[in-house]
Amino acid sequence: MERNNKARILIILLSAAGLAASVLLGLCLGASHIRPFELIATLFAGDPDDSLYRILYTVRLPRVMGALLAGSALAVSGAVIQSVLNNPLASPNVIGVNAGAGLMVLLTSAFLPAAPLLLPLAAFSGALLACMLILSITMFARLSRVLLVLTGFVVNSIFSAGMNTIMILYPDAYIGAGNFLVGGLSAVTSGSLVYPAVFIGAGLILALFSSKGLNILNLGADSAKALGMNVNACRCIYLTIAAILAGAAVSFAGMIGFVGLLVPHGVKLIIGQDNRFVIPASALAGGMFVILCDLLARTLFLPYELPVGILMSFLGGPFFLYLIFKNMQKR
C-alpha cells in the first residue's frame, strides 16, 4: 500500500510538471509565437508600451490562467459528483449543473447588467439548484445509472430552454452569449478571473479535505451509514462544493462540457479510486487538459479560432457514448 501511495504521489508530481509545461506552451504559442527567453524577459521586465507585453498580459496570460482555473474546477467537480452519486456517467454538464449555472448567469446579465461581480454567485446558485434537484430525484426515485443520465438530460433541456427564452425576451443578454453557450475563453480578462479564482481556490481546498468522506460514499450508501456517516447531509455538503467549482468556472468560461467526465476517468485509470489522490491529480490534469485543448482550438485553424467547448464536445461525445454502452453491458 505504501509503495502504491508513493507511485501515486510521483504521478501527481509528474502531472504538476505537465501542467507547468502546458502553461509555458499556452503562453508561447499562438498567432504570434513568443520564444521562452522573450517570455521570461517580458514577464519580469517588459515595457508596458511594447506590443509583446500587451499580447502577453492582456490576451495570453488571462486566457491560460482562465483555462487552468476552469479545467481544474470542472475536473474536480466531476470527480466529486461521481463519488456522491456513485455513478461514473455523472459530470457537471451531463446532469445539468453547467446549464443551471448558465441560466442564472444569463438571468443576472439580463436584469442586473451593471453588476458583473454577481456572476460567480449567480452561477453558483444555478449550479447548486441543479445539483440538489438531481440529488432529490436520485434519493426518492432510486434511478439506475443510465436513467439518472436521462434525467440529467431532461434537467439540462429545461435549463437550456430557460436560457433561450431569456435571449429572446432580452436580446441584450445575447451579446457574447454565443461564445458563452458553447464554452470559450476568448473574452476572458484578468478582472473577470479575480472572484471566480477565489471561489475555485476555496472549492478545491474543501474538495481535498472532503476526500476521505468521498471514499466512504464510494462504498455505497448502506456501507457509509454502517460506518456512522450521515449520508444525506454529506451528500448535500459535497454537492455544494461541486456547485461552487462548476458555477465559478461557468461564470467566466461558459458552458464547457465533458471536462468533468473525461479527466476523472483518465485519472482513475492511472491512479486508482482513492479520492485523496484523485482530487489533486484531477485538478492538475484538468488544468493541463483545458490549456492544451484551448491551444489547439486557437491554433489549429489559423487565422480562425474555434471555441474550446466545440473541441471538447468532439472529444467527449464519443467517450460518453462508450461509457453508456459499457454500463449497459454490465447490467
N, C-alpha and C positions, 0 to 999 in steps of 0.2 A: 504493500500500500504506500509506504514511504517513497519507494522508488517511482511508483506511478505519479505521486504528487510532485516529485522533482521533475519528472518528464513534463508534466502539465505546466509547471512554473516556467520551464525552459521554452515551451510553446508560447506562453504568454509573453515572455521576453522577446522572442522572435517576432511575434505579432506587433509588439511595440516598435521594433526596428523596422518592420514592414510599413507601419503607419508613418514613421518618420520619413522613410524613403518616398512614400506616396505623396506626402506633403511637399517634399522637395520637387518631385516631378510636377505636381499641380501648380507650383509657383513658377517653375522654369519653362514649362511647355505651354504653347497656345498659338494664337495667330502671330504673336511676336515672341520668339524664343529669347530666354534670358539665360546666360551662362551662370553656373554656380558661383563663380567668384564675383560676377556682377551682382548677383542676388545678395550675397553677403554684404558687399560694399554699399549697395543701395539701402538695405535694411537698417544698417547701423550708422551710415554716414552719408546718406543720399541727400541730394539737393531737391527740396520740395518743388522747385520750378522745372525740374528735369522730367521729360516725358516718361522715362523708365520708372521713376519714383511714383508718378501718378498712376501708371498702369499697375504697379505692384500694390500700392496702398489703397487705391480706390476700386480696383477690379479683382486682381488675383487673390490677394490676402483675404478679403472678406468672403470671397467665393469658396476658397479652400477651407477656411475655418467654418463656414456655414455647412459645407459638405461633411466635415469631420463631426460637427455637433449633431447634424441631422442623422447621419449614419449611426453614430454611437447611440443616440436616443432611441431610434426606431428599432435597432437590433436588440437592445436590452429590453425595450418594451415588449417586443415579440417573444423573447425568452421568458419573461415574467408571465405573460398571458398564457403561453403554452403550459407552463407549470401550474398556474392557478386553475385553468380549465382542464388540465391533464389531457390535452389534445394537441398533437403535433401539427394539425392543419390550421390552427388558430394563429392569427397575426393581426396587427393593428388595422391593416387595410381590408383583410378578409372578413372580419366580424363587424366592420362599420365604425371603428374607432376614428380612423382618419376622416371619414365622411362626417361624423359628428363634430369633430374639431373644425373641419372646413365650413360646415353650416354656420357655426357660431362666429367664425371669423368673418364670413360674408355678412351676417346679420349686424355685427359690430361696424363693419365698413359702411354698411348702408345707413344705419341710424346714428352712429357716432363717428363720422369720418374724421373729426378733429381730435380723436383720442386714440392714436395708433398704439400707445403704450398699453392699452387694454387688450390688445390682440392675444398675447400669451395667456392671459386669464380667461378670455373668451374661448380660446382653443382648448384649454384645459377643461373648462366646464362642459364643452361639447363632447370631448373625448371621454370624460368621466360619465356623462349621461349614457353614452353608447356602451361603455364597459358594464355599468350597473344594469342596464337593460338586458344585455346578453347574460350576465350572471344570474339575474332573476329568472329568465327563461330556462336557463340550464338547471337551476335548483328545483324549479317546480315541474318542469316537463321531462326531466331526465332524458335528454336527447342523446342519440348516438353521435359519433364524431362527424359523420357526413351530414346528418340532419342539423347539427349545430352550425356547420358551414353554410348550409342552405338558409338557415335562419339569419345568419350574418349577412348573406347577400340581400335578404329582404330588408333588414335594417339599413344596410348600405343604400338600397334603392330608395327608401323613404327619405333618408337624409339628402341624397342626391337630388330627389325631386324638390325638396325644400330649397336647395341651392339654386336650381334652375328657376324656381318661382321668384326668388329674390332678384336674380339677374334680369328677369323680365320686368318685374314691377319697379325695380330701382336700377336703371341702366348704368348709373354712375358707379355702382358696385362692381360692374363688369370690367371696368378699367383695370387691366392687368390680371383679370381673373382667368384668362385663357392659359397663361403660364402656371397660375396657381392650381388650376384644376388637374392638370397633368403632372404637376410637380417639376419645379425648375429652380435654379439658383442664380439665374442671370440678373435678377433685380436685388440680390442681397447686398446690403451695405453694412458697414461697421456698426452704425447706430441701430440697425434692425436686429443685431445679434446680442446686444447687451442684456436685455431682460430674459430672452429665451435661454441664453447661456447660464444665467443664474438658476433658472428652473431646471435645466438639464443637469447642471452640476449637482444640485440638491437631489434630483431624482436618481442619478447614478450612484451617489453615496447611499441613499436609502435602499436602493435595489441590492447593493453589495451587502449591506447589513441584514437584508432580508433573505439572503441566500440559503441559510440553514432552514428557515421556515419553509421556503420553496421546495427544498429537498424532501421535507416531511410531507408536503402536499403531493409530491410526485408519487408517494407510496399509495395514494388513494384516500378518499375521504374517511372511510371506515378505519383504516390504519392510523391516520392522523388523529382522529378522535380518540382512539385507544391509547395514543401517546400523550393525551392531555391537551391537544390543540383545540382552540375554539375555531373551527374550520370556517364558518361563515364570516366571523369578524376578520380573520386573517385574509380571507379572500378579498373582502372589501378594501382592506388596507393595501394589499399588494396590487390590486387593480387600480387603486388611486395613484400609486406610484407609476404604474404603466401609463395611466392617463396623463400624468404630469409630463412624462417623457414624450409621448406621441403628440400631445397637444402643443408643447413647446416647439417641436420640430415642424409641425404643420403650419404654425403661425408665421414662419418666415420662408419655409422651403416648399410649401404647398403639399399636395396630396401624393407624395412619393410613395409608391407601393412596393410590396414584396421584399423590402429590406428585412423587415421583422420576420419573414418566413425563410428566406434563403440563408441569411447569415447564421442564426441559431442552429439550423440543421447542419450546416457545414462545420460549425464549431463543435457540435456534439459528436459528429462523426470522428473528429480528430481527438477531442479532449475528454469525451465521455459525458455522462449526465449530471455530474456534480455541479450544482449551481454556484458553489464557491469559486469555481474556476470558469464556468460557462459565462457568468455575468461579466467579469473583466475581459475575458477573451472576446466576447461578443461586442463589447464597447470598442475595443481596438480594431477588430476585424470589420465591424460595421462602418467605422470612420474611414478605414482604408478602402473598403469596397465602394462607398459612395464617391470618395475623391477620385478613384480610378475610373469609375463609370462616368462621372461628370467630365473628366478629362477626355475620355473617348467621345462623349456626346458633343463636346465643343471643338474637337479637332478632326473628327472622322470625316465630316462633310464640309470642310472649309471651302469658301468663306461663310457657309451656312452653319447654323448651330441647332442641334437637336436638344429639346428639353430632356433632362436626365430621367424624368419619370417615364418617358416613352421607352427609353432603352431598358429601364427596369422592368417594364411590362413585357418586353420581348424576352427577357431573361427569366422572369418569374412565372409567367403564364404557363409555359410547358412544364416547369418544375412542379407547379401547383397541381396540374393535371396528373402528373406522375404520382404525387403523394396521394391523391384521391383514389386512383386505381390501386395503389399499393395497399391502402387501408381497406378498400372494399374486398380485396382478395383475402385479407386476414379474417373477414367475418365468416 
